[in-house]
Amino acid sequence: MEKEIIKYLDIHTLVLFQNHLIKSRGGEEKEQFLQNIKTQGAIESLVIRPPFESECGVISGQRQMEICKELRIEKISAIIRHLTDEQAISIMVDPNLHKKTSYSVSVRLTTK
């Protein structure tokens, strides 16, 4: 496996990985995320595949990328990994399953 690299990239060179499965969410959740990025900045690195024809495919961090574009943030931290399509899909799906589980547990704990 090739080494991964962490870099600040021009946000305009980033596009969604062609087989991206997760759809963006809007509403209150998006607004809260937007406000967090406005006040704290983008605190997590995106996970991307290496450039292909000058664009990098975003595997993880789609919402953060979209909000940063909306806020006109020019550079964003990204972890560049050489991945197969299967590895990319696994990385894309697993964090979102974890978020859903964590949210459910959090809601149950706060409603007791």
All heavy atoms as an XYZ file, in Angstrom:
902
protein
N       0.846     -1.187      0.000
C       0.000      0.000      0.000
C       0.886      1.243      0.000
O       1.855      1.342      0.736
C      -0.895     -0.009      1.241
C      -1.862      1.131      1.298
S      -3.050      0.821      2.637
C      -3.484      2.482      3.011
N       0.532      2.192     -0.848
C       1.287      3.433     -0.930
C       0.996      4.305      0.284
O      -0.063      4.213      0.887
C       0.907      4.188     -2.203
C       1.345      3.471     -3.458
C       1.096      4.316     -4.693
O       1.396      5.520     -4.655
O       0.596      3.749     -5.672
N       1.972      5.156      0.615
C       1.810      6.056      1.745
C       0.702      7.069      1.470
O       0.511      7.494      0.343
C       3.108      6.837      1.956
C       3.920      6.345      3.123
C       5.267      6.985      3.143
C       5.308      8.264      3.907
N       6.665      8.759      4.118
N      -0.023      7.422      2.532
C      -1.016      8.485      2.371
C      -0.320      9.815      2.635
O       0.678      9.883      3.345
C      -2.216      8.285      3.273
C      -1.929      8.315      4.737
C      -3.165      8.010      5.562
O      -4.019      7.211      5.163
O      -3.256      8.596      6.641
N      -0.868     10.855      2.053
C      -0.314     12.195      2.173
C      -1.411     13.113      2.686
O      -2.565     12.998      2.275
C       0.164     12.700      0.789
C       1.223     11.759      0.225
C       0.685     14.121      0.884
C       1.521     12.008     -1.237
N      -1.063     14.013      3.585
C      -2.016     15.021      4.049
C      -1.564     16.368      3.493
O      -0.406     16.756      3.652
C      -2.083     15.065      5.586
C      -2.511     13.706      6.122
C      -3.044     16.166      6.045
C      -2.466     13.575      7.628
N      -2.478     17.056      2.796
C      -2.157     18.327      2.159
C      -3.335     19.289      2.263
O      -4.480     18.859      2.406
C      -1.920     18.119      0.655
C      -0.651     17.495      0.258
C      -0.629     17.371     -1.244
C       0.686     17.865     -1.777
N       0.781     17.725     -3.223
N      -3.038     20.571      2.138
C      -4.087     21.559      1.932
C      -4.246     21.703      0.432
O      -3.273     21.949     -0.282
C      -3.720     22.907      2.567
C      -4.093     22.965      4.022
C      -3.198     22.573      5.003
C      -5.362     23.372      4.408
C      -3.550     22.593      6.341
C      -5.726     23.404      5.743
C      -4.816     23.010      6.701
O      -5.171     23.031      8.017
N      -5.478     21.524     -0.044
C      -5.751     21.565     -1.480
C      -6.709     22.687     -1.815
O      -7.541     23.082     -0.998
C      -6.368     20.238     -1.929
C      -5.515     18.990     -1.722
C      -6.320     17.754     -2.078
C      -4.251     19.059     -2.557
N      -6.611     23.155     -3.049
C      -7.574     24.116     -3.577
C      -8.920     23.406     -3.666
O      -9.036     22.362     -4.313
C      -7.116     24.584     -4.958
C      -8.050     25.598     -5.590
O      -9.246     25.643     -5.235
O      -7.578     26.345     -6.455
N      -9.909     23.953     -3.012
C     -11.225     23.297     -2.940
C     -11.876     23.132     -4.322
O     -12.687     22.247     -4.534
C     -12.159     24.040     -1.962
C     -13.276     23.100     -1.505
C     -12.678     25.327     -2.566
C     -13.947     23.514     -0.234
N     -11.462     23.956     -5.280
C     -12.059     23.885     -6.618
C     -11.541     22.700     -7.435
O     -12.057     22.423     -8.510
C     -11.836     25.201     -7.358
C     -12.406     26.366     -6.599
N     -13.759     26.559     -6.433
C     -11.800     27.354     -5.917
C     -13.961     27.633     -5.687
N     -12.789     28.135     -5.360
N     -10.536     21.988     -6.896
C     -10.043     20.790     -7.586
C     -10.721     19.527     -7.062
O     -10.378     18.423     -7.475
C      -8.506     20.633     -7.414
O      -8.216     20.444     -6.033
C      -7.758     21.839     -7.954
N     -11.675     19.692     -6.142
C     -12.329     18.542     -5.512
C     -13.713     18.299     -6.096
O     -14.500     19.228     -6.269
C     -12.448     18.772     -4.009
C     -11.149     19.052     -3.262
C     -11.434     19.363     -1.809
C     -10.184     17.897     -3.393
N     -13.992     17.047     -6.378
C     -15.312     16.618     -6.845
C     -15.670     15.349     -6.084
O     -14.803     14.708     -5.490
C     -15.334     16.336     -8.369
C     -15.086     17.600     -9.158
C     -14.330     15.263     -8.748
N     -16.926     14.968     -6.101
C     -17.322     13.714     -5.452
C     -16.757     12.526     -6.216
O     -16.731     12.529     -7.443
C     -18.841     13.585     -5.404
C     -19.554     14.321     -4.301
C     -21.035     14.018     -4.345
C     -18.999     13.975     -2.943
N     -16.325     11.517     -5.478
C     -15.935     10.233     -6.043
C     -17.086      9.765     -6.922
O     -18.258      9.845     -6.526
C     -15.656      9.283     -4.868
C     -15.591      7.829     -5.190
C     -14.693      7.347     -6.118
C     -16.411      6.931     -4.536
C     -14.604      5.988     -6.389
C     -16.343      5.571     -4.790
C     -15.438      5.104     -5.724
N     -16.786      9.295     -8.114
C     -17.832      8.974     -9.101
C     -18.872      7.975     -8.624
O     -20.009      8.004     -9.069
C     -17.204      8.490    -10.397
C     -16.494      7.166    -10.274
C     -15.798      6.758    -11.546
O     -15.752      7.520    -12.504
N     -15.277      5.554    -11.581
N     -18.521      7.086     -7.709
C     -19.474      6.092     -7.208
C     -20.006      6.455     -5.826
O     -20.368      5.580     -5.051
C     -18.825      4.705     -7.158
C     -18.445      4.201     -8.530
O     -19.127      4.481     -9.504
N     -17.340      3.498     -8.624
N     -20.045      7.736     -5.510
C     -20.436      8.169     -4.169
C     -21.875      7.750     -3.881
O     -22.770      7.940     -4.692
C     -20.293      9.684     -4.023
C     -20.006     10.098     -2.621
N     -20.979     10.148     -1.658
C     -18.856     10.443     -2.011
C     -20.438     10.531     -0.525
N     -19.151     10.716     -0.706
N     -22.093      7.167     -2.693
C     -23.398      6.608     -2.337
C     -24.209      7.476     -1.384
O     -25.407      7.314     -1.259
C     -23.198      5.239     -1.660
C     -22.454      4.193     -2.468
C     -22.143      2.983     -1.597
C     -23.261      3.793     -3.674
N     -23.556      8.367     -0.649
C     -24.218      9.127      0.404
C     -24.741     10.447     -0.162
O     -24.015     11.173     -0.815
C     -23.237      9.405      1.574
C     -22.529      8.117      2.019
C     -23.941     10.105      2.719
C     -23.451      7.009      2.504
N     -25.983     10.737      0.107
C     -26.600     11.976     -0.369
C     -26.496     13.055      0.703
O     -26.530     12.767      1.893
C     -28.086     11.750     -0.712
C     -28.318     10.690     -1.752
C     -27.730     11.091     -3.083
C     -27.926      9.995     -4.121
N     -26.857      9.876     -5.050
N     -26.394     14.289      0.255
C     -26.319     15.415      1.199
C     -27.629     15.590      1.928
O     -28.695     15.294      1.393
C     -26.029     16.708      0.439
O     -24.680     16.815      0.188
N     -27.510     16.090      3.149
C     -28.698     16.411      3.933
C     -28.776     17.925      4.062
O     -27.767     18.603      4.097
C     -28.602     15.769      5.314
C     -28.704     14.259      5.259
C     -28.449     13.686      6.609
N     -27.020     13.764      6.882
C     -26.298     12.770      7.349
N     -26.868     11.631      7.636
N     -25.017     12.897      7.566
N     -29.968     18.411      4.177
C     -30.163     19.849      4.319
C     -30.804     20.169      5.645
O     -30.648     19.441      6.623
N     -31.515     21.271      5.680
C     -32.286     21.631      6.854
C     -31.446     22.072      8.030
O     -30.352     22.617      7.893
N     -31.972     21.810      9.217
C     -31.346     22.259     10.461
C     -29.956     21.636     10.661
O     -29.031     22.311     11.121
C     -32.243     21.912     11.650
C     -31.745     22.498     12.948
C     -32.687     22.195     14.102
O     -33.915     22.172     13.897
O     -32.158     21.990     15.211
N     -29.814     20.364     10.316
C     -28.523     19.692     10.482
C     -27.438     20.381      9.650
O     -26.336     20.635     10.131
C     -28.645     18.227     10.072
C     -27.375     17.441     10.297
C     -27.512     15.979      9.902
O     -28.639     15.495      9.690
O     -26.465     15.320      9.815
N     -27.773     20.717      8.399
C     -26.809     21.406      7.534
C     -26.490     22.783      8.103
O     -25.327     23.200      8.128
C     -27.339     21.537      6.117
C     -26.353     22.268      5.220
C     -26.883     22.528      3.843
C     -25.859     23.331      3.065
N     -26.393     23.867      1.840
N     -27.499     23.494      8.571
C     -27.297     24.837      9.119
C     -26.388     24.798     10.345
O     -25.503     25.642     10.502
C     -28.638     25.486      9.460
C     -28.534     26.915      9.918
C     -27.852     27.844      8.920
O     -27.968     27.644      7.699
O     -27.170     28.780      9.386
N     -26.559     23.810     11.214
C     -25.689     23.673     12.392
C     -24.250     23.390     11.970
O     -23.314     23.959     12.521
C     -26.196     22.555     13.309
C     -27.439     22.915     14.062
C     -27.958     21.737     14.886
O     -27.590     20.589     14.677
N     -28.826     22.039     15.835
N     -24.083     22.518     10.991
C     -22.749     22.185     10.496
C     -22.101     23.420      9.870
O     -20.930     23.705     10.106
C     -22.853     21.033      9.492
C     -21.559     20.320      9.201
C     -20.546     20.231     10.143
C     -21.361     19.716      7.974
C     -19.361     19.560      9.861
C     -20.195     19.043      7.678
C     -19.185     18.971      8.620
N     -22.880     24.179      9.112
C     -22.384     25.410      8.494
C     -21.915     26.397      9.570
O     -20.832     26.969      9.465
C     -23.475     26.035      7.622
C     -23.051     27.269      6.850
C     -23.593     27.209      5.434
C     -23.513     28.533      7.525
N     -22.705     26.573     10.614
C     -22.332     27.489     11.695
C     -21.072     27.014     12.407
O     -20.217     27.831     12.769
C     -23.495     27.660     12.689
C     -24.687     28.406     12.129
C     -24.331     29.769     11.555
O     -23.541     30.516     12.111
N     -24.912     30.086     10.403
N     -20.942     25.706     12.622
C     -19.730     25.159     13.245
C     -18.495     25.449     12.399
O     -17.453     25.845     12.920
C     -19.847     23.648     13.468
C     -20.754     23.296     14.613
O     -21.080     24.128     15.443
N     -21.184     22.049     14.655
N     -18.599     25.245     11.103
C     -17.457     25.506     10.221
C     -17.155     27.004     10.178
O     -15.992     27.404     10.166
C     -17.701     24.922      8.811
C     -17.662     23.386      8.889
C     -16.668     25.438      7.815
C     -18.005     22.666      7.608
N     -18.195     27.828     10.194
C     -17.992     29.284     10.215
C     -17.201     29.714     11.443
O     -16.319     30.563     11.353
C     -19.356     29.991     10.245
C     -19.673     30.795      9.054
C     -21.000     31.500      9.292
C     -21.448     32.183      8.047
N     -22.763     32.788      8.196
N     -17.531     29.158     12.601
C     -16.895     29.605     13.842
C     -15.589     28.868     14.148
O     -14.663     29.467     14.679
C     -17.846     29.455     15.052
O     -18.253     28.101     15.160
C     -19.049     30.351     14.913
N     -15.505     27.570     13.813
C     -14.331     26.778     14.175
C     -13.447     26.410     12.992
O     -12.348     25.904     13.177
C     -14.767     25.488     14.870
C     -15.534     25.726     16.135
C     -16.090     24.418     16.687
O     -15.605     23.335     16.382
N     -17.112     24.520     17.507
N     -13.959     26.603     11.789
C     -13.238     26.155     10.606
C     -13.505     24.674     10.361
O     -14.165     24.011     11.151
N     -12.990     24.185      9.260
C     -13.130     22.763      8.921
C     -12.092     22.009      9.739
O     -10.894     22.133      9.492
C     -12.922     22.556      7.428
N     -12.532     21.245     10.729
C     -11.586     20.639     11.673
C     -11.177     19.219     11.311
O     -10.251     18.690     11.894
C     -12.129     20.683     13.123
C     -13.457     19.956     13.223
C     -12.245     22.107     13.612
C     -13.971     19.817     14.633
N     -11.846     18.596     10.369
C     -11.479     17.248      9.944
C     -11.004     17.276      8.507
O     -11.509     18.026      7.685
C     -12.672     16.296     10.064
C     -13.046     15.990     11.488
C     -14.098     14.900     11.593
O     -14.108     13.984     10.735
O     -14.898     14.968     12.517
N     -10.022     16.434      8.219
C      -9.522     16.325      6.846
C     -10.479     15.479      6.015
O     -11.032     14.503      6.509
C      -8.143     15.668      6.820
O      -7.200     16.462      7.491
N     -10.640     15.863      4.761
C     -11.386     15.032      3.829
C     -10.529     13.812      3.508
O      -9.307     13.845      3.673
C     -11.634     15.787      2.521
C     -12.313     17.149      2.593
C     -12.424     17.748      1.206
C     -13.661     17.042      3.240
N     -11.148     12.745      3.049
C     -10.402     11.611      2.509
C     -10.675     11.616      1.014
O     -11.830     11.629      0.582
C     -10.846     10.263      3.133
C     -10.106      9.104      2.482
C     -10.614     10.275      4.636
N      -9.590     11.677      0.226
C      -9.742     11.755     -1.226
C      -8.844     10.746     -1.915
O      -7.904     10.221     -1.326
C      -9.432     13.172     -1.761
C      -7.949     13.508     -1.536
C     -10.316     14.211     -1.111
C      -7.503     14.743     -2.263
N      -9.157     10.501     -3.174
C      -8.277      9.713     -4.029
C      -7.360     10.675     -4.757
O      -7.691     11.850     -4.904
C      -9.096      8.907     -5.020
C      -9.820      7.751     -4.346
C     -10.740      7.096     -5.300
N     -10.175      5.822     -5.738
C     -10.837      4.969     -6.505
N     -12.049      5.259     -6.932
N     -10.303      3.839     -6.854
N      -6.224     10.178     -5.229
C      -5.277     11.061     -5.926
C      -5.910     11.720     -7.152
O      -6.900     11.217     -7.691
C      -4.151     10.124     -6.356
C      -4.309      8.904     -5.542
C      -5.754      8.811     -5.158
N      -5.314     12.821     -7.575
C      -5.865     13.541     -8.734
C      -5.938     12.684     -9.990
O      -5.058     11.877    -10.247
C      -4.878     14.689     -8.947
C      -4.114     14.803     -7.688
C      -4.130     13.455     -7.038
N      -7.015     12.869    -10.710
C      -7.189     12.269    -12.020
C      -7.673     13.387    -12.926
O      -8.724     13.984    -12.663
C      -8.215     11.132    -11.972
C      -8.497     10.529    -13.318
C      -7.560      9.706    -13.908
C      -9.664     10.816    -13.989
C      -7.798      9.166    -15.164
C      -9.914     10.272    -15.240
C      -8.968      9.446    -15.822
N      -6.890     13.699    -13.949
C      -7.219     14.814    -14.831
C      -7.482     16.087    -14.031
O      -8.478     16.776    -14.236
C      -8.403     14.466    -15.732
C      -8.095     13.337    -16.684
C      -9.264     13.015    -17.608
O     -10.262     13.763    -17.621
O      -9.160     12.009    -18.314
N      -6.626     16.368    -13.072
C      -6.596     17.585    -12.249
C      -7.703     17.684    -11.197
O      -7.788     18.672    -10.499
C      -6.596     18.849    -13.116
O      -7.881     19.153    -13.597
N      -8.550     16.672    -11.052
C      -9.578     16.705    -10.003
C      -9.384     15.521     -9.063
O      -8.996     14.441     -9.488
C     -10.980     16.653    -10.607
C     -11.335     17.901    -11.379
C     -12.742     17.840    -11.932
O     -13.221     16.740    -12.263
O     -13.351     18.904    -12.029
N      -9.658     15.748     -7.779
C      -9.547     14.702     -6.765
C     -10.942     14.247     -6.363
O     -11.824     15.072     -6.148
C      -8.829     15.241     -5.528
S      -7.173     15.825     -5.849
N     -11.135     12.942     -6.246
C     -12.433     12.399     -5.859
C     -12.580     12.316     -4.349
O     -11.811     11.631     -3.687
N     -13.569     13.013     -3.795
C     -13.806     13.023     -2.353
C     -14.538     11.741     -1.958
O     -15.614     11.452     -2.467
C     -14.626     14.266     -1.932
C     -14.972     14.208     -0.449
C     -13.868     15.540     -2.254
N     -13.923     10.999     -1.027
C     -14.498      9.756     -0.526
C     -15.297     10.034      0.747
O     -16.404      9.573      0.927
C     -13.386      8.726     -0.198
C     -12.445      8.505     -1.385
C     -13.972      7.428      0.323
C     -13.090      7.954     -2.617
N     -14.712     10.795      1.652
C     -15.331     11.102      2.932
C     -15.176     12.594      3.216
O     -14.084     13.139      3.069
C     -14.655     10.278      4.033
O     -15.217     10.568      5.290
N     -16.273     13.226      3.596
C     -16.252     14.661      3.895
C     -17.044     15.490      2.898
O     -16.840     16.687      2.757
N     -17.983     14.843      2.221
C     -18.784     15.500      1.188
C     -19.485     16.751      1.715
O     -19.412     17.815      1.100
C     -19.823     14.511      0.650
C     -20.924     15.155     -0.161
C     -22.107     14.227     -0.398
O     -22.116     13.097      0.038
N     -23.097     14.723     -1.086
N     -20.162     16.632      2.851
C     -20.905     17.783      3.388
C     -19.962     18.916      3.762
O     -20.241     20.079      3.497
C     -21.755     17.378      4.593
C     -22.900     16.467      4.231
C     -23.798     16.141      5.407
N     -23.036     15.692      6.560
C     -23.321     16.024      7.816
N     -24.337     16.798      8.079
N     -22.605     15.566      8.806
N     -18.843     18.557      4.372
C     -17.866     19.576      4.748
C     -17.360     20.305      3.504
O     -17.244     21.523      3.488
C     -16.707     18.917      5.496
C     -15.644     19.886      5.930
C     -14.649     19.226      6.842
O     -14.929     19.024      8.006
N     -13.497     18.870      6.322
N     -17.066     19.555      2.441
C     -16.600     20.159      1.194
C     -17.654     21.118      0.638
O     -17.342     22.249      0.257
C     -16.285     19.086      0.155
C     -15.905     19.660     -1.204
S     -15.803     18.414     -2.508
C     -17.525     18.010     -2.772
N     -18.908     20.666      0.590
C     -19.977     21.502      0.037
C     -20.158     22.785      0.839
O     -20.326     23.864      0.275
C     -21.285     20.714     -0.011
C     -21.256     19.606     -1.048
C     -22.455     18.664     -0.955
O     -23.259     18.771      0.004
O     -22.578     17.802     -1.836
N     -20.113     22.682      2.163
C     -20.279     23.863      3.013
C     -19.086     24.797      2.856
O     -19.256     26.016      2.783
C     -20.510     23.456      4.482
C     -21.917     22.851      4.600
C     -20.340     24.647      5.419
C     -22.217     22.195      5.927
N     -17.888     24.246      2.791
C     -16.704     25.087      2.604
C     -16.777     25.833      1.270
O     -16.409     27.008      1.194
C     -15.427     24.254      2.690
S     -15.031     23.757      4.380
N     -17.268     25.174      0.232
C     -17.453     25.856     -1.061
C     -18.469     26.983     -0.908
O     -18.273     28.088     -1.416
C     -17.899     24.869     -2.139
C     -16.774     24.007     -2.663
C     -17.255     23.069     -3.765
C     -16.112     22.261     -4.326
N     -16.534     21.360     -5.418
N     -19.566     26.698     -0.199
C     -20.610     27.698      0.034
C     -20.057     28.898      0.806
O     -20.428     30.044      0.528
C     -21.751     27.047      0.827
C     -23.007     27.851      0.914
C     -24.119     27.080      1.612
O     -24.306     25.870      1.348
O     -24.817     27.708      2.431
N     -19.165     28.654      1.759
C     -18.572     29.719      2.565
C     -17.362     30.362      1.882
O     -16.718     31.229      2.448
C     -18.159     29.174      3.940
C     -19.293     28.722      4.846
C     -18.756     28.032      6.089
C     -20.170     29.909      5.222
N     -17.065     29.908      0.678
C     -15.948     30.429     -0.128
C     -14.591     30.237      0.544
O     -13.715     31.084      0.459
C     -16.188     31.880     -0.502
C     -17.416     32.033     -1.372
C     -17.511     33.400     -1.945
N     -18.611     33.407     -2.903
C     -19.470     34.383     -3.020
N     -19.357     35.446     -2.264
N     -20.424     34.318     -3.906
N     -14.457     29.112      1.241
C     -13.167     28.727      1.800
C     -12.353     28.149      0.643
O     -12.825     27.269     -0.067
C     -13.346     27.709      2.955
C     -14.080     28.391      4.121
C     -12.017     27.110      3.376
C     -14.501     27.461      5.236
N     -11.157     28.655      0.444
C     -10.369     28.301     -0.740
C      -9.542     27.023     -0.587
O      -9.350     26.294     -1.542
C      -9.432     29.456     -1.110
C     -10.171     30.716     -1.519
C     -10.917     30.569     -2.829
O     -10.386     29.916     -3.758
O     -12.044     31.102     -2.929
N      -9.025     26.768      0.615
C      -8.152     25.604      0.839
C      -8.745     24.731      1.933
O      -9.333     25.230      2.889
C      -6.750     26.047      1.277
C      -6.008     26.874      0.266
C      -5.195     25.987     -0.604
C      -4.349     26.845     -1.543
N      -3.642     26.037     -2.490
N      -8.557     23.423      1.803
C      -9.075     22.482      2.787
C      -8.084     21.330      2.956
O      -7.413     20.926      1.999
C     -10.479     21.974      2.373
C     -11.147     21.252      3.523
C     -10.432     21.154      1.114
C     -12.646     21.088      3.354
N      -7.993     20.828      4.178
C      -7.091     19.727      4.481
C      -7.674     18.417      3.944
O      -8.865     18.151      4.105
C      -6.916     19.636      6.001
O      -6.189     18.490      6.350
N      -6.809     17.627      3.333
C      -7.263     16.357      2.770
C      -6.200     15.281      2.942
O      -5.005     15.547      2.824
C      -7.584     16.523      1.292
N      -6.671     14.078      3.227
C      -5.814     12.898      3.265
C      -5.945     12.233      1.907
O      -7.051     11.846      1.509
C      -6.253     11.919      4.377
C      -6.204     12.604      5.741
C      -5.403     10.656      4.342
C      -6.888     11.819      6.847
N      -4.828     12.119      1.207
C      -4.839     11.520     -0.130
C      -4.436     10.058      0.014
O      -3.353      9.746      0.495
C      -3.869     12.251     -1.073
C      -4.236     13.736     -1.133
C      -3.884     11.609     -2.457
C      -3.193     14.613     -1.782
N      -5.338      9.163     -0.382
C      -5.088      7.717     -0.279
C      -5.283      7.053     -1.634
O      -6.217      7.377     -2.363
C      -6.066      7.065      0.704
C      -5.821      7.432      2.125
C      -6.698      6.620      3.044
N      -6.489      7.043      4.423
C      -7.339      6.818      5.401
N      -8.451      6.154      5.170
N      -7.091      7.230      6.615
N      -4.429      6.107     -1.915
C      -4.574      5.286     -3.120
C      -5.487      4.124     -2.751
O      -5.112      3.282     -1.934
C      -3.209      4.788     -3.602
C      -2.327      5.902     -4.049
N      -2.282      6.327     -5.352
C      -1.501      6.715     -3.351
C      -1.450      7.341     -5.446
N      -0.957      7.598     -4.249
N      -6.692      4.105     -3.298
C      -7.706      3.118     -2.917
C      -8.340      2.471     -4.134
O      -8.518      3.120     -5.170
C      -8.834      3.811     -2.117
C      -8.443      4.559     -0.854
C      -9.570      5.469     -0.406
C      -8.086      3.584      0.239
N      -8.741      1.224     -3.964
C      -9.569      0.577     -4.981
C     -10.992      1.122     -4.816
O     -11.313      1.742     -3.789
C      -9.595     -0.955     -4.794
O     -10.249     -1.244     -3.540
C      -8.197     -1.548     -4.818
N     -11.860      0.857     -5.770
C     -13.260      1.269     -5.640
C     -13.893      0.637     -4.405
O     -14.630      1.296     -3.676
C     -14.070      0.892     -6.883
C     -13.794      1.817     -8.060
O     -13.110      2.851     -7.877
O     -14.266      1.509     -9.166
N     -13.610     -0.651     -4.153
C     -14.175     -1.333     -2.976
C     -13.717     -0.681     -1.682
O     -14.518     -0.466     -0.771
C     -13.777     -2.818     -2.971
C     -14.566     -3.663     -3.928
C     -14.142     -5.131     -3.866
O     -13.204     -5.477     -3.128
O     -14.781     -5.929     -4.577
N     -12.436     -0.359     -1.570
C     -11.920      0.298     -0.365
C     -12.560      1.673     -0.190
O     -12.924      2.050      0.917
C     -10.400      0.449     -0.444
C      -9.652     -0.846     -0.342
C      -8.180     -0.676     -0.679
O      -7.798      0.071     -1.582
N      -7.332     -1.390      0.059
N     -12.699      2.407     -1.287
C     -13.301      3.744     -1.227
C     -14.740      3.666     -0.735
O     -15.153      4.438      0.127
C     -13.237      4.415     -2.604
N     -15.510      2.721     -1.247
C     -16.910      2.574     -0.839
C     -16.991      2.176      0.635
O     -17.823      2.689      1.381
C     -17.644      1.576     -1.757
C     -17.825      2.224     -3.140
C     -18.990      1.167     -1.167
C     -18.297      1.283     -4.223
N     -16.103      1.310      1.083
C     -16.091      0.910      2.489
C     -15.820      2.112      3.397
O     -16.499      2.309      4.403
C     -15.034     -0.173      2.710
O     -14.973     -0.514      4.065
N     -14.851      2.934      3.049
C     -14.534      4.134      3.835
C     -15.711      5.101      3.825
O     -16.034      5.723      4.829
C     -13.256      4.808      3.302
C     -12.049      3.964      3.684
C     -13.112      6.234      3.833
C     -10.759      4.397      3.033
N     -16.366      5.216      2.693
C     -17.493      6.128      2.535
C     -18.678      5.714      3.402
O     -19.308      6.547      4.046
C     -17.909      6.125      1.053
C     -19.030      7.015      0.689
S     -19.561      6.729     -1.027
C     -18.106      6.189     -1.863
N     -18.966      4.440      3.446
C     -20.152      3.947      4.132
C     -19.936      3.789      5.636
O     -20.780      4.191      6.430
C     -20.615      2.612      3.503
C     -21.733      1.993      4.301
C     -21.060      2.842      2.065
N     -18.836      3.223      6.055
C     -18.608      2.940      7.471
C     -18.732      4.151      8.390
O     -19.414      4.069      9.400
C     -17.263      2.245      7.684
C     -17.272      0.802      7.204
O     -18.379      0.281      6.935
O     -16.191      0.206      7.091
N     -18.102      5.294      8.089
C     -18.260      6.440      9.002
C     -19.707      6.900      9.130
O     -20.133      7.336     10.189
C     -17.404      7.539      8.375
C     -16.453      6.837      7.491
C     -17.171      5.592      7.031
N     -20.478      6.793      8.065
C     -21.864      7.229      8.123
C     -22.710      6.274      8.955
O     -23.612      6.703      9.652
C     -22.423      7.402      6.710
C     -21.844      8.633      6.071
O     -22.185      9.745      6.444
N     -20.903      8.449      5.161
N     -22.404      4.987      8.908
C     -23.103      4.046      9.778
C     -22.762      4.350     11.230
O     -23.622      4.332     12.095
C     -22.713      2.605      9.435
C     -23.200      2.080      8.092
C     -22.618      0.697      7.828
C     -24.708      2.045      8.043
N     -21.510      4.661     11.502
C     -21.075      5.002     12.854
C     -21.793      6.259     13.344
O     -22.258      6.306     14.472
C     -19.565      5.198     12.884
C     -19.068      5.698     14.200
N     -19.060      4.912     15.329
C     -18.611      6.906     14.578
C     -18.593      5.623     16.338
N     -18.318      6.831     15.906
N     -21.902      7.276     12.491
C     -22.589      8.520     12.886
C     -24.038      8.232     13.263
O     -24.536      8.733     14.246
C     -22.546      9.539     11.749
C     -21.208     10.184     11.569
C     -21.270     11.134     10.403
C     -19.888     11.569      9.988
N     -19.894     12.361      8.775
N     -24.719      7.421     12.457
C     -26.127      7.119     12.723
C     -26.266      6.391     14.053
O     -27.122      6.698     14.864
C     -26.701      6.280     11.580
C     -28.196      6.067     11.687
C     -28.728      5.308     10.504
C     -29.058      6.280      9.420
N     -29.792      5.709      8.313
N     -25.384      5.421     14.320
C     -25.423      4.677     15.576
C     -25.128      5.600     16.749
O     -25.819      5.579     17.756
C     -24.403      3.519     15.546
O     -24.701      2.703     14.430
C     -24.462      2.695     16.803
N     -24.113      6.424     16.629
C     -23.752      7.355     17.705
C     -24.897      8.312     17.988
O     -25.194      8.610     19.134
C     -22.513      8.155     17.320
O     -21.425      7.301     17.170
N     -25.548      8.798     16.937
C     -26.658      9.727     17.115
C     -27.802      9.043     17.857
O     -28.363      9.596     18.790
C     -27.133     10.246     15.757
C     -28.341     11.135     15.866
C     -28.218     12.442     16.345
C     -29.608     10.676     15.521
C     -29.326     13.263     16.468
C     -30.712     11.491     15.638
C     -30.577     12.780     16.107
O     -31.657     13.582     16.226
N     -28.115      7.813     17.481
C     -29.200      7.081     18.143
C     -28.904      6.888     19.619
O     -29.768      7.072     20.467
C     -29.406      5.711     17.486
O     -29.782      5.870     16.163
N     -27.681      6.517     19.949
C     -27.288      6.311     21.334
C     -27.385      7.637     22.087
O     -27.918      7.718     23.192
C     -25.854      5.730     21.427
C     -25.350      5.769     22.846
C     -25.848      4.307     20.890
N     -26.916      8.714     21.473
C     -26.949     10.032     22.097
C     -28.382     10.469     22.386
O     -28.690     10.966     23.470
C     -26.273     11.060     21.185
O     -26.426     12.338     21.691
N     -29.269     10.255     21.446
C     -30.671     10.639     21.638
C     -31.278      9.829     22.766
O     -31.957     10.375     23.622
C     -31.476     10.445     20.328
C     -32.962     10.556     20.574
C     -31.035     11.458     19.280
N     -31.001      8.525     22.817
C     -31.551      7.695     23.890
C     -31.025      8.143     25.246
O     -31.771      8.187     26.211
C     -31.208      6.236     23.666
C     -32.155      5.559     22.680
C     -31.832      4.113     22.601
N     -30.518      4.065     21.980
C     -30.106      3.111     21.169
N     -30.839      2.077     20.950
N     -28.939      3.139     20.618
N     -29.759      8.496     25.338
C     -29.189      8.911     26.613
C     -29.760     10.240     27.099
O     -29.967     10.440     28.271
C     -27.655      9.026     26.501
C     -26.920      7.696     26.354
C     -25.433      7.973     26.090
C     -27.070      6.837     27.596
N     -30.018     11.157     26.161
C     -30.501     12.483     26.574
C     -32.005     12.511     26.825
O     -32.491     13.436     27.431
C     -30.152     13.543     25.498
O     -30.733     13.162     24.263
C     -28.655     13.714     25.364
N     -32.720     11.500     26.381
C     -34.177     11.506     26.583
C     -34.610     10.736     27.823
O     -35.779     10.669     28.119
C     -34.901     10.939     25.345
O     -34.440      9.628     25.093
C     -34.701     11.829     24.146
N     -33.678     10.147     28.548
C     -34.030      9.384     29.754
C     -34.181     10.294     30.946
O     -33.678     11.339     31.056
C     -32.980      8.326     30.048
C     -33.085      7.185     29.063
C     -32.153      6.075     29.469
C     -32.359      4.904     28.548
N     -31.635      3.761     28.909
